[in-house]
Amino acid sequence: MSQVVKYKLEEAHKLYLPNVLLLQPFQQTFGGSIVRHYNSFSIRYKREKFKLSDGEVIALDWYCGEPLAHVHMGYENEDIKPIALFVADVREDIQSPDLKLMIPMAFESGYRCVVLNYRGCGNMKLKYPRLVSLYDVQDTEEVVNYLKSKTNAFKCLVAIGFGFGGNQIINYLIKI
């Protein structure tokens, strides 16, 4: 473990050399947008409709990536792989640029990836006149508990939040 930490610290102190075409920070910002636009692809996923305790239905989008031969984390069975829960912003879904970059990387690292779409998000219609609130983490808590019970050999749950989703994760962690 200490060797890994030492290696990571050495990597952090290396000099960053940007591409010669993108020397200025604002050029790197635009360059990233252009690359994401031209490398846009559609993520394949399986939608699971999850019923909350109050009767509302939200969507959990499971990434359907192909198993990679070069990634072996010691998991022969897909059901015992750790889960990466991506909590999207209220204006995002699984096809948003940030998620399309992060999800395949997490999958290649050995995680089962799922995106939590909040009430009324991800092309799901609301049944009841209640929206998600910044400080109400009941929906997040129910989804986390569901994911924990999804497999008997639950190893690890990693949560990655974007925008509003990041605030939801922090508020959930404060609550528990």
C-alpha positions as CSV (number, residue, x, y, z in Angstrom):
1,M,0.0,0.0,0.0
2,S,2.8,2.4,0.9
3,Q,4.4,1.8,-2.5
4,V,1.2,2.8,-4.3
5,V,0.9,6.0,-2.2
6,K,4.6,6.8,-2.9
7,Y,4.1,6.3,-6.6
8,K,1.0,8.5,-6.7
9,L,2.8,11.3,-4.9
10,E,5.7,11.1,-7.3
11,E,3.3,11.3,-10.2
12,A,1.6,14.4,-8.7
13,H,4.9,16.3,-8.6
14,K,5.8,15.7,-12.3
15,L,5.8,18.7,-14.5
16,Y,2.7,19.1,-16.6
17,L,3.3,19.9,-20.3
18,P,0.2,20.8,-22.3
19,N,-0.2,20.1,-25.9
20,V,1.6,22.7,-28.1
21,L,-1.7,23.6,-29.7
22,L,-3.4,24.1,-26.3
23,L,-0.9,26.1,-24.3
24,Q,-3.3,28.5,-22.5
25,P,-6.0,27.2,-20.0
26,F,-8.9,28.7,-22.0
27,Q,-7.7,26.8,-25.1
28,Q,-7.6,23.5,-23.1
29,T,-11.2,24.2,-22.0
30,F,-12.4,24.6,-25.6
31,G,-10.2,21.8,-26.8
32,G,-11.8,19.4,-24.4
33,S,-15.3,20.4,-25.6
34,I,-14.3,19.9,-29.2
35,V,-12.8,16.5,-28.5
36,R,-15.9,15.4,-26.5
37,H,-18.1,16.6,-29.4
38,Y,-16.3,14.7,-32.1
39,N,-15.8,11.6,-29.9
40,S,-19.4,11.4,-28.9
41,F,-20.9,8.0,-28.8
42,S,-23.9,6.5,-27.3
43,I,-23.7,4.4,-24.1
44,R,-25.6,1.1,-24.0
45,Y,-27.5,0.6,-20.8
46,K,-30.3,-1.4,-19.3
47,R,-32.9,0.7,-17.5
48,E,-34.3,-0.6,-14.2
49,K,-37.4,1.1,-12.9
50,F,-37.0,1.5,-9.1
51,K,-40.1,2.1,-7.0
52,L,-39.6,4.4,-4.0
53,S,-41.4,4.0,-0.7
54,D,-43.8,6.8,-1.5
55,G,-44.8,5.1,-4.8
56,E,-42.8,7.3,-7.2
57,V,-40.7,5.5,-9.8
58,I,-37.2,6.6,-10.8
59,A,-34.7,5.1,-13.2
60,L,-31.5,3.3,-12.5
61,D,-29.5,3.0,-15.7
62,W,-27.0,0.0,-15.6
63,Y,-24.1,0.3,-18.0
64,C,-23.9,-2.6,-20.5
65,G,-20.2,-2.6,-21.3
66,E,-18.5,-5.6,-22.8
67,P,-16.3,-7.7,-20.4
68,L,-12.7,-6.8,-20.9
69,A,-10.1,-9.5,-21.1
70,H,-7.3,-7.4,-19.8
71,V,-9.1,-6.4,-16.5
72,H,-9.0,-9.1,-13.8
73,M,-9.9,-7.9,-10.3
74,G,-10.4,-11.4,-9.1
75,Y,-14.2,-11.4,-9.8
76,E,-15.4,-14.4,-11.8
77,N,-19.0,-13.5,-11.0
78,E,-20.4,-10.2,-12.1
79,D,-22.7,-10.0,-9.1
80,I,-19.8,-9.6,-6.6
81,K,-18.0,-6.8,-8.4
82,P,-18.1,-3.5,-6.6
83,I,-20.7,-1.0,-7.7
84,A,-20.0,2.6,-8.9
85,L,-23.1,4.7,-8.3
86,F,-23.1,7.8,-10.5
87,V,-25.4,10.4,-9.1
88,A,-26.2,12.7,-12.0
89,D,-27.1,16.4,-12.0
90,V,-30.8,17.1,-12.4
91,R,-30.2,18.2,-16.0
92,E,-28.1,15.1,-17.0
93,D,-28.7,11.5,-17.8
94,I,-26.4,8.6,-18.8
95,Q,-25.8,10.1,-22.2
96,S,-24.3,13.4,-20.9
97,P,-20.7,14.0,-21.8
98,D,-19.3,13.8,-18.3
99,L,-20.9,10.4,-17.6
100,K,-20.0,9.1,-21.1
101,L,-16.3,9.6,-20.2
102,M,-16.3,8.5,-16.6
103,I,-18.5,5.4,-16.8
104,P,-16.4,3.4,-19.2
105,M,-13.3,4.2,-17.2
106,A,-14.9,2.9,-14.0
107,F,-16.1,-0.2,-15.8
108,E,-12.6,-0.9,-17.1
109,S,-11.4,-0.6,-13.5
110,G,-13.7,-3.4,-12.5
111,Y,-16.9,-1.7,-11.3
112,R,-20.5,-2.4,-12.2
113,C,-21.8,1.1,-13.1
114,V,-25.2,2.5,-12.4
115,V,-26.6,6.0,-12.9
116,L,-29.3,7.3,-10.5
117,N,-31.8,9.5,-12.3
118,Y,-33.9,11.6,-9.8
119,R,-37.6,12.2,-9.9
120,G,-38.7,13.5,-13.2
121,C,-35.2,13.1,-14.7
122,G,-33.9,10.7,-17.3
123,N,-37.2,10.9,-19.4
124,M,-39.2,9.5,-16.5
125,K,-42.6,11.1,-15.9
126,L,-43.6,12.2,-12.4
127,K,-46.6,10.4,-10.7
128,Y,-46.8,12.7,-7.8
129,P,-46.3,16.5,-7.4
130,R,-43.0,16.1,-5.4
131,L,-39.6,17.0,-6.8
132,V,-36.2,16.2,-5.4
133,S,-34.8,18.7,-2.9
134,L,-31.2,19.5,-2.1
135,Y,-31.5,18.5,1.5
136,D,-33.9,15.6,1.1
137,V,-31.8,12.5,0.7
138,Q,-34.5,9.9,1.2
139,D,-34.4,8.9,-2.5
140,T,-30.6,8.5,-2.4
141,E,-30.8,6.6,0.8
142,E,-33.4,4.1,-0.6
143,V,-31.3,3.5,-3.7
144,V,-28.1,3.0,-1.7
145,N,-29.9,0.5,0.6
146,Y,-31.3,-1.3,-2.5
147,L,-27.8,-1.5,-4.1
148,K,-26.4,-2.9,-0.8
149,S,-29.0,-5.6,-0.7
150,K,-28.6,-6.4,-4.4
151,T,-25.9,-9.0,-3.8
152,N,-25.0,-11.1,-0.8
153,A,-21.3,-10.6,-1.3
154,F,-21.5,-6.8,-1.2
155,K,-18.0,-5.6,-1.3
156,C,-17.9,-1.9,-2.0
157,L,-20.1,1.0,-3.2
158,V,-18.4,4.0,-4.6
159,A,-20.6,7.1,-5.2
160,I,-19.6,9.8,-7.8
161,G,-21.7,12.9,-8.0
162,F,-22.0,15.6,-10.6
163,G,-23.4,19.0,-9.6
164,F,-26.6,18.5,-7.7
165,G,-25.7,14.8,-7.3
166,G,-22.5,15.7,-5.5
167,N,-24.4,17.7,-3.0
168,Q,-26.8,14.8,-2.5
169,I,-24.0,12.5,-1.7
170,I,-22.4,14.9,0.8
171,N,-25.8,15.4,2.5
172,Y,-26.4,11.7,2.6
173,L,-23.0,11.0,4.2
174,I,-23.7,13.7,6.8
175,K,-27.0,12.1,7.6
176,I,-25.6,8.6,8.1
